[in-house]
Amino acid sequence: MADLKALVSDSEDLLRATAGDLSDKAREARARVAKGLERAKDSLAELQTQGMQSAKAAMQRADTTIRQYPYESIGLALGVGLILGSLLRRK
């Protein structure tokens, strides 16, 4: 998604930079780039929406699992914390 955002930004900069060029080829190229830019923006918005939806679904599944198995969840969190703590202390 970062690459797509960079592409959109670079394309917008290119369109602004070539705004003064009035040749037919330049106008055609600008029109194609503008259409591609709109498609890229739409794709980026769709990817962000899907990412948010999948993250929300994952959080709901985690919440359900933790509520179903509270003691196991606490034990797992304690174990992970101990392992991370010992690994970080060694450095």
PDB file with one MODEL, atoms N, CA, C and O in Angstrom:
MODEL        1
ATOM      1  N   MET A   1       0.828  -1.190   0.000  1.00  0.00           N
ATOM      2  CA  MET A   1       0.000   0.000   0.000  1.00  0.00           C
ATOM      3  C   MET A   1       0.871   1.253   0.000  1.00  0.00           C
ATOM      4  O   MET A   1       0.494   2.282  -0.560  1.00  0.00           O
ATOM      5  N   ALA A   2       2.041   1.154   0.636  1.00  0.00           N
ATOM      6  CA  ALA A   2       2.933   2.311   0.653  1.00  0.00           C
ATOM      7  C   ALA A   2       3.419   2.619  -0.765  1.00  0.00           C
ATOM      8  O   ALA A   2       3.537   3.785  -1.144  1.00  0.00           O
ATOM      9  N   ASP A   3       3.701   1.570  -1.548  1.00  0.00           N
ATOM     10  CA  ASP A   3       4.129   1.777  -2.930  1.00  0.00           C
ATOM     11  C   ASP A   3       3.018   2.413  -3.753  1.00  0.00           C
ATOM     12  O   ASP A   3       3.279   3.280  -4.587  1.00  0.00           O
ATOM     13  N   LEU A   4       1.794   1.991  -3.526  1.00  0.00           N
ATOM     14  CA  LEU A   4       0.658   2.555  -4.253  1.00  0.00           C
ATOM     15  C   LEU A   4       0.456   4.020  -3.880  1.00  0.00           C
ATOM     16  O   LEU A   4       0.149   4.845  -4.740  1.00  0.00           O
ATOM     17  N   LYS A   5       0.627   4.341  -2.603  1.00  0.00           N
ATOM     18  CA  LYS A   5       0.513   5.744  -2.174  1.00  0.00           C
ATOM     19  C   LYS A   5       1.606   6.592  -2.827  1.00  0.00           C
ATOM     20  O   LYS A   5       1.350   7.716  -3.258  1.00  0.00           O
ATOM     21  N   ALA A   6       2.822   6.051  -2.897  1.00  0.00           N
ATOM     22  CA  ALA A   6       3.931   6.776  -3.528  1.00  0.00           C
ATOM     23  C   ALA A   6       3.662   6.976  -5.015  1.00  0.00           C
ATOM     24  O   ALA A   6       3.948   8.041  -5.561  1.00  0.00           O
ATOM     25  N   LEU A   7       3.118   5.962  -5.668  1.00  0.00           N
ATOM     26  CA  LEU A   7       2.789   6.069  -7.086  1.00  0.00           C
ATOM     27  C   LEU A   7       1.752   7.156  -7.320  1.00  0.00           C
ATOM     28  O   LEU A   7       1.883   7.947  -8.254  1.00  0.00           O
ATOM     29  N   VAL A   8       0.733   7.201  -6.488  1.00  0.00           N
ATOM     30  CA  VAL A   8      -0.306   8.231  -6.611  1.00  0.00           C
ATOM     31  C   VAL A   8       0.307   9.610  -6.433  1.00  0.00           C
ATOM     32  O   VAL A   8       0.014  10.524  -7.205  1.00  0.00           O
ATOM     33  N   SER A   9       1.146   9.768  -5.435  1.00  0.00           N
ATOM     34  CA  SER A   9       1.772  11.065  -5.173  1.00  0.00           C
ATOM     35  C   SER A   9       2.664  11.492  -6.336  1.00  0.00           C
ATOM     36  O   SER A   9       2.619  12.644  -6.766  1.00  0.00           O
ATOM     37  N   ASP A  10       3.477  10.559  -6.846  1.00  0.00           N
ATOM     38  CA  ASP A  10       4.364  10.873  -7.963  1.00  0.00           C
ATOM     39  C   ASP A  10       3.574  11.211  -9.222  1.00  0.00           C
ATOM     40  O   ASP A  10       3.956  12.106  -9.976  1.00  0.00           O
ATOM     41  N   SER A  11       2.483  10.504  -9.449  1.00  0.00           N
ATOM     42  CA  SER A  11       1.646  10.780 -10.625  1.00  0.00           C
ATOM     43  C   SER A  11       1.016  12.159 -10.536  1.00  0.00           C
ATOM     44  O   SER A  11       0.953  12.885 -11.528  1.00  0.00           O
ATOM     45  N   GLU A  12       0.551  12.521  -9.347  1.00  0.00           N
ATOM     46  CA  GLU A  12      -0.031  13.856  -9.173  1.00  0.00           C
ATOM     47  C   GLU A  12       1.022  14.930  -9.415  1.00  0.00           C
ATOM     48  O   GLU A  12       0.731  15.957 -10.026  1.00  0.00           O
ATOM     49  N   ASP A  13       2.251  14.699  -8.937  1.00  0.00           N
ATOM     50  CA  ASP A  13       3.335  15.650  -9.175  1.00  0.00           C
ATOM     51  C   ASP A  13       3.643  15.764 -10.666  1.00  0.00           C
ATOM     52  O   ASP A  13       3.871  16.864 -11.169  1.00  0.00           O
ATOM     53  N   LEU A  14       3.650  14.643 -11.368  1.00  0.00           N
ATOM     54  CA  LEU A  14       3.904  14.643 -12.802  1.00  0.00           C
ATOM     55  C   LEU A  14       2.826  15.410 -13.553  1.00  0.00           C
ATOM     56  O   LEU A  14       3.129  16.179 -14.465  1.00  0.00           O
ATOM     57  N   LEU A  15       1.575  15.205 -13.174  1.00  0.00           N
ATOM     58  CA  LEU A  15       0.483  15.931 -13.825  1.00  0.00           C
ATOM     59  C   LEU A  15       0.611  17.437 -13.607  1.00  0.00           C
ATOM     60  O   LEU A  15       0.367  18.222 -14.523  1.00  0.00           O
ATOM     61  N   ARG A  16       0.992  17.835 -12.400  1.00  0.00           N
ATOM     62  CA  ARG A  16       1.165  19.262 -12.117  1.00  0.00           C
ATOM     63  C   ARG A  16       2.335  19.836 -12.912  1.00  0.00           C
ATOM     64  O   ARG A  16       2.259  20.959 -13.411  1.00  0.00           O
ATOM     65  N   ALA A  17       3.423  19.060 -13.028  1.00  0.00           N
ATOM     66  CA  ALA A  17       4.625  19.544 -13.707  1.00  0.00           C
ATOM     67  C   ALA A  17       4.414  19.699 -15.207  1.00  0.00           C
ATOM     68  O   ALA A  17       5.028  20.564 -15.831  1.00  0.00           O
ATOM     69  N   THR A  18       3.558  18.879 -15.788  1.00  0.00           N
ATOM     70  CA  THR A  18       3.354  18.932 -17.234  1.00  0.00           C
ATOM     71  C   THR A  18       2.091  19.701 -17.616  1.00  0.00           C
ATOM     72  O   THR A  18       1.633  19.613 -18.755  1.00  0.00           O
ATOM     73  N   ALA A  19       1.537  20.437 -16.689  1.00  0.00           N
ATOM     74  CA  ALA A  19       0.290  21.158 -16.957  1.00  0.00           C
ATOM     75  C   ALA A  19       0.460  22.205 -18.060  1.00  0.00           C
ATOM     76  O   ALA A  19      -0.506  22.506 -18.761  1.00  0.00           O
ATOM     77  N   GLY A  20       1.639  22.759 -18.230  1.00  0.00           N
ATOM     78  CA  GLY A  20       1.864  23.806 -19.224  1.00  0.00           C
ATOM     79  C   GLY A  20       2.117  23.278 -20.622  1.00  0.00           C
ATOM     80  O   GLY A  20       2.059  24.056 -21.574  1.00  0.00           O
ATOM     81  N   ASP A  21       2.393  22.004 -20.791  1.00  0.00           N
ATOM     82  CA  ASP A  21       2.681  21.416 -22.096  1.00  0.00           C
ATOM     83  C   ASP A  21       1.365  21.211 -22.853  1.00  0.00           C
ATOM     84  O   ASP A  21       0.496  20.472 -22.391  1.00  0.00           O
ATOM     85  N   LEU A  22       1.216  21.854 -24.004  1.00  0.00           N
ATOM     86  CA  LEU A  22      -0.049  21.833 -24.723  1.00  0.00           C
ATOM     87  C   LEU A  22      -0.045  20.941 -25.965  1.00  0.00           C
ATOM     88  O   LEU A  22      -1.003  20.974 -26.738  1.00  0.00           O
ATOM     89  N   SER A  23       0.995  20.155 -26.173  1.00  0.00           N
ATOM     90  CA  SER A  23       1.032  19.301 -27.362  1.00  0.00           C
ATOM     91  C   SER A  23      -0.009  18.190 -27.246  1.00  0.00           C
ATOM     92  O   SER A  23      -0.439  17.836 -26.148  1.00  0.00           O
ATOM     93  N   ASP A  24      -0.403  17.650 -28.395  1.00  0.00           N
ATOM     94  CA  ASP A  24      -1.429  16.598 -28.417  1.00  0.00           C
ATOM     95  C   ASP A  24      -0.975  15.351 -27.668  1.00  0.00           C
ATOM     96  O   ASP A  24      -1.738  14.752 -26.911  1.00  0.00           O
ATOM     97  N   LYS A  25       0.278  14.973 -27.890  1.00  0.00           N
ATOM     98  CA  LYS A  25       0.788  13.770 -27.213  1.00  0.00           C
ATOM     99  C   LYS A  25       0.800  13.972 -25.701  1.00  0.00           C
ATOM    100  O   LYS A  25       0.468  13.061 -24.943  1.00  0.00           O
ATOM    101  N   ALA A  26       1.178  15.155 -25.275  1.00  0.00           N
ATOM    102  CA  ALA A  26       1.219  15.433 -23.839  1.00  0.00           C
ATOM    103  C   ALA A  26      -0.185  15.401 -23.250  1.00  0.00           C
ATOM    104  O   ALA A  26      -0.383  14.883 -22.151  1.00  0.00           O
ATOM    105  N   ARG A  27      -1.169  15.954 -23.972  1.00  0.00           N
ATOM    106  CA  ARG A  27      -2.544  15.930 -23.485  1.00  0.00           C
ATOM    107  C   ARG A  27      -3.081  14.504 -23.389  1.00  0.00           C
ATOM    108  O   ARG A  27      -3.758  14.148 -22.424  1.00  0.00           O
ATOM    109  N   GLU A  28      -2.770  13.694 -24.400  1.00  0.00           N
ATOM    110  CA  GLU A  28      -3.208  12.296 -24.372  1.00  0.00           C
ATOM    111  C   GLU A  28      -2.561  11.544 -23.209  1.00  0.00           C
ATOM    112  O   GLU A  28      -3.219  10.785 -22.498  1.00  0.00           O
ATOM    113  N   ALA A  29      -1.264  11.773 -23.034  1.00  0.00           N
ATOM    114  CA  ALA A  29      -0.551  11.106 -21.935  1.00  0.00           C
ATOM    115  C   ALA A  29      -1.104  11.545 -20.587  1.00  0.00           C
ATOM    116  O   ALA A  29      -1.279  10.732 -19.680  1.00  0.00           O
ATOM    117  N   ARG A  30      -1.379  12.843 -20.468  1.00  0.00           N
ATOM    118  CA  ARG A  30      -1.943  13.347 -19.205  1.00  0.00           C
ATOM    119  C   ARG A  30      -3.306  12.737 -18.940  1.00  0.00           C
ATOM    120  O   ARG A  30      -3.629  12.423 -17.794  1.00  0.00           O
ATOM    121  N   ALA A  31      -4.108  12.565 -19.973  1.00  0.00           N
ATOM    122  CA  ALA A  31      -5.437  11.973 -19.808  1.00  0.00           C
ATOM    123  C   ALA A  31      -5.321  10.515 -19.360  1.00  0.00           C
ATOM    124  O   ALA A  31      -6.065  10.073 -18.485  1.00  0.00           O
ATOM    125  N   ARG A  32      -4.382   9.763 -19.963  1.00  0.00           N
ATOM    126  CA  ARG A  32      -4.183   8.365 -19.561  1.00  0.00           C
ATOM    127  C   ARG A  32      -3.675   8.279 -18.128  1.00  0.00           C
ATOM    128  O   ARG A  32      -4.126   7.437 -17.351  1.00  0.00           O
ATOM    129  N   VAL A  33      -2.748   9.142 -17.787  1.00  0.00           N
ATOM    130  CA  VAL A  33      -2.209   9.136 -16.418  1.00  0.00           C
ATOM    131  C   VAL A  33      -3.299   9.517 -15.425  1.00  0.00           C
ATOM    132  O   VAL A  33      -3.384   8.941 -14.340  1.00  0.00           O
ATOM    133  N   ALA A  34      -4.136  10.489 -15.792  1.00  0.00           N
ATOM    134  CA  ALA A  34      -5.214  10.906 -14.888  1.00  0.00           C
ATOM    135  C   ALA A  34      -6.202   9.763 -14.660  1.00  0.00           C
ATOM    136  O   ALA A  34      -6.649   9.549 -13.534  1.00  0.00           O
ATOM    137  N   LYS A  35      -6.549   9.022 -15.729  1.00  0.00           N
ATOM    138  CA  LYS A  35      -7.451   7.873 -15.576  1.00  0.00           C
ATOM    139  C   LYS A  35      -6.810   6.800 -14.697  1.00  0.00           C
ATOM    140  O   LYS A  35      -7.452   6.244 -13.806  1.00  0.00           O
ATOM    141  N   GLY A  36      -5.539   6.521 -14.962  1.00  0.00           N
ATOM    142  CA  GLY A  36      -4.823   5.527 -14.143  1.00  0.00           C
ATOM    143  C   GLY A  36      -4.725   5.956 -12.695  1.00  0.00           C
ATOM    144  O   GLY A  36      -4.823   5.135 -11.782  1.00  0.00           O
ATOM    145  N   LEU A  37      -4.532   7.239 -12.494  1.00  0.00           N
ATOM    146  CA  LEU A  37      -4.445   7.775 -11.141  1.00  0.00           C
ATOM    147  C   LEU A  37      -5.761   7.609 -10.401  1.00  0.00           C
ATOM    148  O   LEU A  37      -5.774   7.259  -9.221  1.00  0.00           O
ATOM    149  N   GLU A  38      -6.857   7.857 -11.082  1.00  0.00           N
ATOM    150  CA  GLU A  38      -8.168   7.658 -10.452  1.00  0.00           C
ATOM    151  C   GLU A  38      -8.396   6.189 -10.095  1.00  0.00           C
ATOM    152  O   GLU A  38      -8.914   5.879  -9.023  1.00  0.00           O
ATOM    153  N   ARG A  39      -8.003   5.281 -11.006  1.00  0.00           N
ATOM    154  CA  ARG A  39      -8.139   3.850 -10.708  1.00  0.00           C
ATOM    155  C   ARG A  39      -7.263   3.459  -9.524  1.00  0.00           C
ATOM    156  O   ARG A  39      -7.677   2.670  -8.674  1.00  0.00           O
ATOM    157  N   ALA A  40      -6.042   4.014  -9.469  1.00  0.00           N
ATOM    158  CA  ALA A  40      -5.141   3.705  -8.363  1.00  0.00           C
ATOM    159  C   ALA A  40      -5.702   4.215  -7.037  1.00  0.00           C
ATOM    160  O   ALA A  40      -5.606   3.534  -6.016  1.00  0.00           O
ATOM    161  N   LYS A  41      -6.285   5.407  -7.053  1.00  0.00           N
ATOM    162  CA  LYS A  41      -6.892   5.949  -5.833  1.00  0.00           C
ATOM    163  C   LYS A  41      -8.052   5.074  -5.375  1.00  0.00           C
ATOM    164  O   LYS A  41      -8.202   4.805  -4.183  1.00  0.00           O
ATOM    165  N   ASP A  42      -8.877   4.629  -6.333  1.00  0.00           N
ATOM    166  CA  ASP A  42      -9.999   3.752  -5.988  1.00  0.00           C
ATOM    167  C   ASP A  42      -9.502   2.436  -5.402  1.00  0.00           C
ATOM    168  O   ASP A  42     -10.045   1.937  -4.417  1.00  0.00           O
ATOM    169  N   SER A  43      -8.458   1.880  -6.025  1.00  0.00           N
ATOM    170  CA  SER A  43      -7.895   0.613  -5.529  1.00  0.00           C
ATOM    171  C   SER A  43      -7.324   0.778  -4.134  1.00  0.00           C
ATOM    172  O   SER A  43      -7.499  -0.089  -3.278  1.00  0.00           O
ATOM    173  N   LEU A  44      -6.643   1.886  -3.905  1.00  0.00           N
ATOM    174  CA  LEU A  44      -6.067   2.152  -2.591  1.00  0.00           C
ATOM    175  C   LEU A  44      -7.157   2.274  -1.535  1.00  0.00           C
ATOM    176  O   LEU A  44      -7.028   1.728  -0.440  1.00  0.00           O
ATOM    177  N   ALA A  45      -8.222   2.983  -1.857  1.00  0.00           N
ATOM    178  CA  ALA A  45      -9.334   3.128  -0.908  1.00  0.00           C
ATOM    179  C   ALA A  45      -9.970   1.771  -0.621  1.00  0.00           C
ATOM    180  O   ALA A  45     -10.326   1.474   0.520  1.00  0.00           O
ATOM    181  N   GLU A  46     -10.110   0.948  -1.662  1.00  0.00           N
ATOM    182  CA  GLU A  46     -10.696  -0.381  -1.472  1.00  0.00           C
ATOM    183  C   GLU A  46      -9.795  -1.266  -0.613  1.00  0.00           C
ATOM    184  O   GLU A  46     -10.277  -1.990   0.259  1.00  0.00           O
ATOM    185  N   LEU A  47      -8.485  -1.204  -0.862  1.00  0.00           N
ATOM    186  CA  LEU A  47      -7.547  -1.997  -0.056  1.00  0.00           C
ATOM    187  C   LEU A  47      -7.577  -1.561   1.407  1.00  0.00           C
ATOM    188  O   LEU A  47      -7.541  -2.399   2.308  1.00  0.00           O
ATOM    189  N   GLN A  48      -7.642  -0.258   1.640  1.00  0.00           N
ATOM    190  CA  GLN A  48      -7.685   0.228   3.016  1.00  0.00           C
ATOM    191  C   GLN A  48      -8.964  -0.216   3.705  1.00  0.00           C
ATOM    192  O   GLN A  48      -8.942  -0.581   4.880  1.00  0.00           O
ATOM    193  N   THR A  49     -10.074  -0.189   2.989  1.00  0.00           N
ATOM    194  CA  THR A  49     -11.350  -0.617   3.558  1.00  0.00           C
ATOM    195  C   THR A  49     -11.304  -2.106   3.893  1.00  0.00           C
ATOM    196  O   THR A  49     -11.738  -2.518   4.969  1.00  0.00           O
ATOM    197  N   GLN A  50     -10.776  -2.910   2.969  1.00  0.00           N
ATOM    198  CA  GLN A  50     -10.679  -4.346   3.211  1.00  0.00           C
ATOM    199  C   GLN A  50      -9.752  -4.636   4.381  1.00  0.00           C
ATOM    200  O   GLN A  50     -10.012  -5.533   5.183  1.00  0.00           O
ATOM    201  N   GLY A  51      -8.668  -3.872   4.476  1.00  0.00           N
ATOM    202  CA  GLY A  51      -7.733  -4.057   5.583  1.00  0.00           C
ATOM    203  C   GLY A  51      -8.373  -3.763   6.922  1.00  0.00           C
ATOM    204  O   GLY A  51      -8.153  -4.476   7.902  1.00  0.00           O
ATOM    205  N   MET A  52      -9.171  -2.702   6.955  1.00  0.00           N
ATOM    206  CA  MET A  52      -9.861  -2.349   8.193  1.00  0.00           C
ATOM    207  C   MET A  52     -10.879  -3.418   8.568  1.00  0.00           C
ATOM    208  O   MET A  52     -11.010  -3.774   9.740  1.00  0.00           O
ATOM    209  N   GLN A  53     -11.599  -3.931   7.571  1.00  0.00           N
ATOM    210  CA  GLN A  53     -12.610  -4.951   7.835  1.00  0.00           C
ATOM    211  C   GLN A  53     -11.965  -6.240   8.327  1.00  0.00           C
ATOM    212  O   GLN A  53     -12.471  -6.870   9.255  1.00  0.00           O
ATOM    213  N   SER A  54     -10.854  -6.636   7.715  1.00  0.00           N
ATOM    214  CA  SER A  54     -10.208  -7.878   8.149  1.00  0.00           C
ATOM    215  C   SER A  54      -9.586  -7.714   9.536  1.00  0.00           C
ATOM    216  O   SER A  54      -9.583  -8.658  10.326  1.00  0.00           O
ATOM    217  N   ALA A  55      -9.062  -6.528   9.838  1.00  0.00           N
ATOM    218  CA  ALA A  55      -8.511  -6.287  11.170  1.00  0.00           C
ATOM    219  C   ALA A  55      -9.607  -6.321  12.224  1.00  0.00           C
ATOM    220  O   ALA A  55      -9.422  -6.869  13.310  1.00  0.00           O
ATOM    221  N   LYS A  56     -10.749  -5.730  11.893  1.00  0.00           N
ATOM    222  CA  LYS A  56     -11.871  -5.733  12.826  1.00  0.00           C
ATOM    223  C   LYS A  56     -12.366  -7.163  13.069  1.00  0.00           C
ATOM    224  O   LYS A  56     -12.684  -7.530  14.200  1.00  0.00           O
ATOM    225  N   ALA A  57     -12.426  -7.962  12.008  1.00  0.00           N
ATOM    226  CA  ALA A  57     -12.865  -9.355  12.146  1.00  0.00           C
ATOM    227  C   ALA A  57     -11.867 -10.144  13.000  1.00  0.00           C
ATOM    228  O   ALA A  57     -12.269 -10.962  13.826  1.00  0.00           O
ATOM    229  N   ALA A  58     -10.582  -9.904  12.804  1.00  0.00           N
ATOM    230  CA  ALA A  58      -9.564 -10.595  13.596  1.00  0.00           C
ATOM    231  C   ALA A  58      -9.663 -10.205  15.067  1.00  0.00           C
ATOM    232  O   ALA A  58      -9.510 -11.055  15.944  1.00  0.00           O
ATOM    233  N   MET A  59      -9.916  -8.934  15.340  1.00  0.00           N
ATOM    234  CA  MET A  59     -10.067  -8.489  16.729  1.00  0.00           C
ATOM    235  C   MET A  59     -11.295  -9.121  17.366  1.00  0.00           C
ATOM    236  O   MET A  59     -11.259  -9.490  18.540  1.00  0.00           O
ATOM    237  N   GLN A  60     -12.369  -9.251  16.622  1.00  0.00           N
ATOM    238  CA  GLN A  60     -13.576  -9.877  17.158  1.00  0.00           C
ATOM    239  C   GLN A  60     -13.338 -11.362  17.446  1.00  0.00           C
ATOM    240  O   GLN A  60     -13.812 -11.882  18.456  1.00  0.00           O
ATOM    241  N   ARG A  61     -12.601 -12.045  16.556  1.00  0.00           N
ATOM    242  CA  ARG A  61     -12.298 -13.463  16.802  1.00  0.00           C
ATOM    243  C   ARG A  61     -11.418 -13.614  18.035  1.00  0.00           C
ATOM    244  O   ARG A  61     -11.627 -14.516  18.846  1.00  0.00           O
ATOM    245  N   ALA A  62     -10.426 -12.723  18.177  1.00  0.00           N
ATOM    246  CA  ALA A  62      -9.553 -12.781  19.347  1.00  0.00           C
ATOM    247  C   ALA A  62     -10.344 -12.510  20.619  1.00  0.00           C
ATOM    248  O   ALA A  62     -10.147 -13.190  21.626  1.00  0.00           O
ATOM    249  N   ASP A  63     -11.222 -11.538  20.586  1.00  0.00           N
ATOM    250  CA  ASP A  63     -12.051 -11.216  21.748  1.00  0.00           C
ATOM    251  C   ASP A  63     -12.923 -12.404  22.137  1.00  0.00           C
ATOM    252  O   ASP A  63     -13.040 -12.728  23.319  1.00  0.00           O
ATOM    253  N   THR A  64     -13.531 -13.047  21.158  1.00  0.00           N
ATOM    254  CA  THR A  64     -14.376 -14.214  21.424  1.00  0.00           C
ATOM    255  C   THR A  64     -13.565 -15.344  22.037  1.00  0.00           C
ATOM    256  O   THR A  64     -14.001 -15.980  22.997  1.00  0.00           O
ATOM    257  N   THR A  65     -12.383 -15.592  21.481  1.00  0.00           N
ATOM    258  CA  THR A  65     -11.530 -16.662  21.997  1.00  0.00           C
ATOM    259  C   THR A  65     -11.094 -16.375  23.425  1.00  0.00           C
ATOM    260  O   THR A  65     -11.107 -17.270  24.271  1.00  0.00           O
ATOM    261  N   ILE A  66     -10.708 -15.136  23.698  1.00  0.00           N
ATOM    262  CA  ILE A  66     -10.272 -14.773  25.050  1.00  0.00           C
ATOM    263  C   ILE A  66     -11.418 -14.913  26.037  1.00  0.00           C
ATOM    264  O   ILE A  66     -11.209 -15.356  27.167  1.00  0.00           O
ATOM    265  N   ARG A  67     -12.615 -14.546  25.632  1.00  0.00           N
ATOM    266  CA  ARG A  67     -13.765 -14.670  26.530  1.00  0.00           C
ATOM    267  C   ARG A  67     -14.144 -16.139  26.759  1.00  0.00           C
ATOM    268  O   ARG A  67     -14.636 -16.493  27.830  1.00  0.00           O
ATOM    269  N   GLN A  68     -13.917 -16.987  25.760  1.00  0.00           N
ATOM    270  CA  GLN A  68     -14.233 -18.404  25.922  1.00  0.00           C
ATOM    271  C   GLN A  68     -13.191 -19.121  26.783  1.00  0.00           C
ATOM    272  O   GLN A  68     -13.523 -20.046  27.523  1.00  0.00           O
ATOM    273  N   TYR A  69     -11.935 -18.691  26.682  1.00  0.00           N
ATOM    274  CA  TYR A  69     -10.841 -19.345  27.399  1.00  0.00           C
ATOM    275  C   TYR A  69     -10.030 -18.310  28.177  1.00  0.00           C
ATOM    276  O   TYR A  69      -8.885 -18.037  27.816  1.00  0.00           O
ATOM    277  N   PRO A  70     -10.602 -17.723  29.244  1.00  0.00           N
ATOM    278  CA  PRO A  70      -9.909 -16.631  29.942  1.00  0.00           C
ATOM    279  C   PRO A  70      -8.625 -17.074  30.649  1.00  0.00           C
ATOM    280  O   PRO A  70      -7.614 -16.375  30.578  1.00  0.00           O
ATOM    281  N   TYR A  71      -8.649 -18.222  31.326  1.00  0.00           N
ATOM    282  CA  TYR A  71      -7.459 -18.645  32.067  1.00  0.00           C
ATOM    283  C   TYR A  71      -6.339 -19.070  31.131  1.00  0.00           C
ATOM    284  O   TYR A  71      -5.168 -18.787  31.388  1.00  0.00           O
ATOM    285  N   GLU A  72      -6.690 -19.737  30.066  1.00  0.00           N
ATOM    286  CA  GLU A  72      -5.684 -20.125  29.089  1.00  0.00           C
ATOM    287  C   GLU A  72      -5.058 -18.888  28.441  1.00  0.00           C
ATOM    288  O   GLU A  72      -3.856 -18.859  28.176  1.00  0.00           O
ATOM    289  N   SER A  73      -5.880 -17.871  28.190  1.00  0.00           N
ATOM    290  CA  SER A  73      -5.383 -16.634  27.589  1.00  0.00           C
ATOM    291  C   SER A  73      -4.415 -15.921  28.521  1.00  0.00           C
ATOM    292  O   SER A  73      -3.383 -15.409  28.086  1.00  0.00           O
ATOM    293  N   ILE A  74      -4.754 -15.891  29.805  1.00  0.00           N
ATOM    294  CA  ILE A  74      -3.868 -15.266  30.790  1.00  0.00           C
ATOM    295  C   ILE A  74      -2.552 -16.037  30.866  1.00  0.00           C
ATOM    296  O   ILE A  74      -1.480 -15.434  30.928  1.00  0.00           O
ATOM    297  N   GLY A  75      -2.629 -17.343  30.861  1.00  0.00           N
ATOM    298  CA  GLY A  75      -1.415 -18.162  30.905  1.00  0.00           C
ATOM    299  C   GLY A  75      -0.552 -17.958  29.676  1.00  0.00           C
ATOM    300  O   GLY A  75       0.671 -17.863  29.780  1.00  0.00           O
ATOM    301  N   LEU A  76      -1.176 -17.891  28.520  1.00  0.00           N
ATOM    302  CA  LEU A  76      -0.426 -17.669  27.284  1.00  0.00           C
ATOM    303  C   LEU A  76       0.246 -16.305  27.299  1.00  0.00           C
ATOM    304  O   LEU A  76       1.415 -16.181  26.934  1.00  0.00           O
ATOM    305  N   ALA A  77      -0.493 -15.274  27.723  1.00  0.00           N
ATOM    306  CA  ALA A  77       0.084 -13.930  27.801  1.00  0.00           C
ATOM    307  C   ALA A  77       1.251 -13.891  28.782  1.00  0.00           C
ATOM    308  O   ALA A  77       2.263 -13.243  28.516  1.00  0.00           O
ATOM    309  N   LEU A  78       1.117 -14.576  29.909  1.00  0.00           N
ATOM    310  CA  LEU A  78       2.201 -14.637  30.892  1.00  0.00           C
ATOM    311  C   LEU A  78       3.420 -15.324  30.296  1.00  0.00           C
ATOM    312  O   LEU A  78       4.544 -14.849  30.458  1.00  0.00           O
ATOM    313  N   GLY A  79       3.203 -16.440  29.605  1.00  0.00           N
ATOM    314  CA  GLY A  79       4.318 -17.167  28.993  1.00  0.00           C
ATOM    315  C   GLY A  79       5.033 -16.345  27.939  1.00  0.00           C
ATOM    316  O   GLY A  79       6.263 -16.317  27.900  1.00  0.00           O
ATOM    317  N   VAL A  80       4.279 -15.680  27.093  1.00  0.00           N
ATOM    318  CA  VAL A  80       4.884 -14.841  26.055  1.00  0.00           C
ATOM    319  C   VAL A  80       5.644 -13.690  26.699  1.00  0.00           C
ATOM    320  O   VAL A  80       6.740 -13.346  26.257  1.00  0.00           O
ATOM    321  N   GLY A  81       5.075 -13.097  27.734  1.00  0.00           N
ATOM    322  CA  GLY A  81       5.756 -12.008  28.429  1.00  0.00           C
ATOM    323  C   GLY A  81       7.061 -12.446  29.066  1.00  0.00           C
ATOM    324  O   GLY A  81       8.056 -11.723  29.014  1.00  0.00           O
ATOM    325  N   LEU A  82       7.061 -13.643  29.673  1.00  0.00           N
ATOM    326  CA  LEU A  82       8.297 -14.154  30.268  1.00  0.00           C
ATOM    327  C   LEU A  82       9.362 -14.416  29.210  1.00  0.00           C
ATOM    328  O   LEU A  82      10.530 -14.079  29.402  1.00  0.00           O
ATOM    329  N   ILE A  83       8.962 -15.013  28.103  1.00  0.00           N
ATOM    330  CA  ILE A  83       9.924 -15.292  27.033  1.00  0.00           C
ATOM    331  C   ILE A  83      10.483 -14.002  26.461  1.00  0.00           C
ATOM    332  O   ILE A  83      11.696 -13.881  26.289  1.00  0.00           O
ATOM    333  N   LEU A  84       9.625 -13.037  26.165  1.00  0.00           N
ATOM    334  CA  LEU A  84      10.106 -11.756  25.628  1.00  0.00           C
ATOM    335  C   LEU A  84      10.993 -11.033  26.632  1.00  0.00           C
ATOM    336  O   LEU A  84      12.018 -10.460  26.264  1.00  0.00           O
ATOM    337  N   GLY A  85      10.595 -11.063  27.900  1.00  0.00           N
ATOM    338  CA  GLY A  85      11.404 -10.421  28.923  1.00  0.00           C
ATOM    339  C   GLY A  85      12.787 -11.011  29.040  1.00  0.00           C
ATOM    340  O   GLY A  85      13.770 -10.285  29.185  1.00  0.00           O
ATOM    341  N   SER A  86      12.867 -12.352  28.977  1.00  0.00           N
ATOM    342  CA  SER A  86      14.188 -12.978  29.072  1.00  0.00           C
ATOM    343  C   SER A  86      15.025 -12.725  27.827  1.00  0.00           C
ATOM    344  O   SER A  86      16.242 -12.563  27.922  1.00  0.00           O
ATOM    345  N   LEU A  87      14.393 -12.690  26.673  1.00  0.00           N
ATOM    346  CA  LEU A  87      15.140 -12.398  25.451  1.00  0.00           C
ATOM    347  C   LEU A  87      15.638 -10.961  25.413  1.00  0.00           C
ATOM    348  O   LEU A  87      16.763 -10.702  24.986  1.00  0.00           O
ATOM    349  N   LEU A  88      14.811 -10.036  25.854  1.00  0.00           N
ATOM    350  CA  LEU A  88      15.210  -8.635  25.850  1.00  0.00           C
ATOM    351  C   LEU A  88      16.255  -8.344  26.914  1.00  0.00           C
ATOM    352  O   LEU A  88      17.093  -7.461  26.730  1.00  0.00           O
ATOM    353  N   ARG A  89      16.221  -9.065  28.017  1.00  0.00           N
ATOM    354  CA  ARG A  89      17.197  -8.841  29.084  1.00  0.00           C
ATOM    355  C   ARG A  89      18.581  -9.295  28.660  1.00  0.00           C
ATOM    356  O   ARG A  89      19.575  -8.723  29.106  1.00  0.00           O
ATOM    357  N   ARG A  90      18.669 -10.297  27.822  1.00  0.00           N
ATOM    358  CA  ARG A  90      19.960 -10.807  27.358  1.00  0.00           C
ATOM    359  C   ARG A  90      20.694  -9.812  26.475  1.00  0.00           C
ATOM    360  O   ARG A  90      21.924  -9.806  26.430  1.00  0.00           O
ATOM    361  N   LYS A  91      19.967  -8.996  25.793  1.00  0.00           N
ATOM    362  CA  LYS A  91      20.625  -8.023  24.878  1.00  0.00           C
ATOM    363  C   LYS A  91      21.136  -6.909  25.689  1.00  0.00           C
ATOM    364  O   LYS A  91      21.726  -5.973  25.150  1.00  0.00           O
TER     365      LYS A  91
ENDMDL
END
